[in-house]
Amino acid sequence: MLRIVAAEQPPTRLLLGGDALRLVQAGRDAFERGMLAWAELSASTDFDDVSRSAA
């Protein structure tokens, strides 16, 4: 904790403990798998002609 207080740029979020690290990593991995599985559909919703949408 003293190292964080003394840090020039302390972390915005800090996981304490191996269990916390594993749980968050597992959640991030699951999120990434889902994101990649639906990436094509997500990207297909892009609308390139913004000028026409303002009319």
Residue pairs with C-beta under 8 A, 6 or more apart in sequence:
4 10
4 11
4 14
15 21
15 24
35 42
47 53
